[in-house]
Amino acid sequence: MIARIQTELPSSAEKVWRALLRLDTFLYITRGALGYRGADQWPEVFEEGTEIETRLLFLHVIPGWKHTIRVVEVDHESLQLASEEDGGFIRRWNHRIWLEPRDGTRCQYTDEIDIEAGWLTPAVWAYAHLFYRYRQRRWRRLARTL
């Protein structure tokens, strides 16, 4: 099941792209909703081939399952990043992000997540919509400062 969530960011695609690849940005946009054990050991910049194993912490305190993130594509030309993720009862959480320049001061930001979680897929899909809307709200706040 595919979830696609889009927003317009008040910053250039180039500035957002540079921020998108950074660990501190990832931690900022997910802060409040998700924490990650061992994030202090992750690379500062996400690159193709990066693989991370972590334990999710919902709301930063409720232990979740072990989760694996594999960065499978970082395309600087088309401004796309893709990861393949799984963990717990989630068999597939393939996430693609892409940016589309609007002008020198705005860009379209899209999250697309391909989800497979057995009979829980519809519930996980609904969670993905909430989670990524939250992330994109944080992105809009961050983009104003880039």
Secondary structure, 3 states (H helix, E strand, C coil): CEEEEEEEECCCHHHHHHHHCEHHHHHHHHCCCEEECCHHHCCCECCCCCEEEEEEEECCCEEEEEEEEEEEEEECCCCEEEEEEEECCEEEEEEEEEEEEEECCEEEEEEEEEEECHHHHHHHHHHHHHHHHHHHHHHHHHHCCC
